[in-house]
Amino acid sequence: MAKQLYDYWFVQFDFPDENGKPYKSSGGKMVWNEKLKREIPEGWCVDAIGNILDKYPTTKRYETKEYLSIGKYPIVDQGDAYIVGFTNENDNLLSRYPAVLFGDHSTKVKLLDFPFARGADGTQILYSKSPLVSQYYLYLVVASLQIPNPGYSRHFKYLKELPIVIPSKSVISTFTAKVKPLYIEKKENIFANIALTKQRDELLPLLMNGQVEIGVERSRLNYDLSND
């Protein structure tokens, strides 16, 4: 849903105008931008990603052998899995979030809306210093870009040079308010699934060797057949 909204608002430029109508489709004024080689809404601008990025603290990068299967804090890296392991150490956490993780080798992009530790080499953490580029917008922009791929290489240097559209303050504020709850719900579902998986892995061996049984209350099985 967030991706679809991003496409409507920042690719097709049909965000709601002051009358609540799709901006471009309703005749909103567009101006030519030489960097993008296309028209963008009047009053918007374009800048390279590298110019809007903020610095982040240098922290330890955990090696695979240090990953725990369960723990207090997630470890993330540039691989396909959203969370690759856990740690109980709190000295090496990145606690400024939402953060955007970019895989320097893999070009994977992840939105991280919780404290986390960094996995193996190749993770770049992106924070926006511009009030016109929220973290949610930055994540969707980076995830949608076609990044040059000259073979096995570090891609962050290419990412920083790519131009992106910088929207108006009112539009980015409205967009962020709409997509933030979607990503909060996604995060909650991810951690709920992790907790359920942990419970399953603990209970299944006990069920299989007969140490525990599944009980069902009779009252829950009774129902009124007349309402069937």
N, C-alpha and C positions, 0 to 999 in steps of 0.2 A: 504493500500500500504506500509506503513512504517513497519507494522507487518510482512508482507510477505518478505520485504527486510531484516528485522532483522533475520528471520528464515533462509533465504538463506545464509547470511553472518556469523551469529554467532551461529547457531545450526548445519547447514549442512557444514559450513566453506567453502562455495563456493563464497567468495568475490573475486573481480577481482584481479588476480596476476599482476606482473609487465608487463605482455604481454596482460592484459585485459581478460584473460581466467579464468574460475572458479578454484579457488585455489586447493581444495581437489580433485575435479573430474579430474583435469589436472595433478595430481601427486605431488602436493605440499607436502613438508615434514611435517609429523605429529609426535608428541611425546606423550608418555603416561603420563597422569597426575593422580597421585594417589588419590588426593582429589575428583576429579570428576569421577574417575574410567572410563575414556575414553581418547581418543587421542585429542589433540588440536594442532593448527598450531605451528610450531617451532618459538621460539622467543616470544610467548605469555605466559602469566602467569595466576595464579589463586589466588584470595584473598577473604576473608570474606567481606561481604557488610559493616559490622560495621567498618572495617578498612579504608574504603574510604569515609565515611560520614563526613561532616563538621558540625560545630555547627550552630544553628540558634537562633535568639533572642526570648526571652519569651514574648509573647503578650497575650492580653485579648482574651478569648474564649467566643464568644457571645452565650447567651442562646436563645432558640427558640422564646421566647416572644419578643426578641429584633430585630428579623428579620423584615426588611421592604420589601414590595412587589416591590418597585422601589427605586432606590437610586444611588449614585455615584459609590460605590465599592461593588463588589460581596462578598458574604459570602459562604464559602465552608465547608462541613463537610464530614464524612465518609459514608454518605448514598448513595443511588443509583443516586439521582439527581446530575447533574454536579454542578449546582449553586442552593443553597437553599434559598437565600434571599439577601438583600442588606443592606448597612449601609452608612450613610453620614459622619461618623467619619473617620478621617485620622490618628489618633494617634496610632491606633492598627493594621496598615497594615503591611503585609510582602511584601516588595517591591523588594526583590531580586528574580528574576525569569529568566528563567523557574524554577519552583519548582516542586517537586514530592510529592504528598500527599499520605500517607499510612494510611488506617483505622486500628487502633489498634485492634478493635473488629471485624470489618466487613471484613478486608483485601482488601477493595476497594483501587484501585490505580488510581490517577488522575494526569495528567500533567497540570500545571497551569502556563500559559505564560502571566501573567498580575498581577498587584497588587491586593491583596485579604486579607480578614479578615477570621479568623478561627471560625468555628462554635462550636458546643458542644464538650464535652470531647471526646478524642479518636483519635485525628488527630496527626499524626507524619509527620513532614516536612523533606524531604530528599534533602540534597545538597551534591554533590560530590566535594571533595577537590582534586581529581586526574585529571590531564589533559588527562588521557587515558580513563576516564569514563565521557562522556558528559551527560548532564541532559536528553537528548533524549534517549540515550542508557540506562541510569539508569532506566528511566521510563519503557522501553520495557523489560529490564531484570527483574525488580521486578514484572511487570504484568504477566510474563511468568512462574514465580517460583511456585512450589508446596510447600506451607508453612504448616508446621505441625499444625494440628488442634485438640488439646486435649479437645475440648469442649469450653464452654464460658471462654475465657481467653484473655489476652493481647498478641498479636502475634508479636509485634515488637521485643521482645527479641529473638524470634526464627528467624525472618527475618535477624537480624544482624549477626547471626552465619552462614548463608548460603553462600557457595562459589560461586563466579561468575568468568567468563572468563574476563581477562583484555587484550584487543587487542593491536595491535601496534598503534603508533601515526598516521601513514599515513592512516591506515584503518579507525580509528575512526574519523579522520578529514573529510575524504571523505564521510563516512556514515552520519555524522552530517549535512554536507552541502546538502545532498540529502533529508533528512527527515525534516529538519527545515522548509522549505517552506510549506510542507504538514500540519504541525501542526499550522503554522501561518494562513493558509487558513481555517483550522478547527475552530480555535478561532474566526476568523472574521465571519464565518457563524453562530456560536453559538450566538454571540452578535447581529448579524443582525436579527436572529430569535427572540431574546428577545425584540428588538426594535419593530419588526413587531407585535409581540403578544401584546405588550403594546398599540400600535395604534389600533389593532383590538378590544381590550377590552374597549378602550375609545370610539370608533366609533360605535360599534354594538348597544349599548343601544340608541344612538342618532338616528340611522337608524330605529330601531324598533318602536320608538315613533314618528317618522316623523319629528324630528328636523332638520335633514339634508337629502339630496338626493344625489344619485350618478348621476353625469352628464357625458355624453360621447360626445365628440366633433364629429360633423357630418363628418368633414374632415378625421377623423381617420377611419371611416367606409366605405369611398369611395375607391374603388380599380379598377383597369383595368381588366374587365372580359376577355379581349382578351388574357391576360397573364395567365389566370387560367388553 
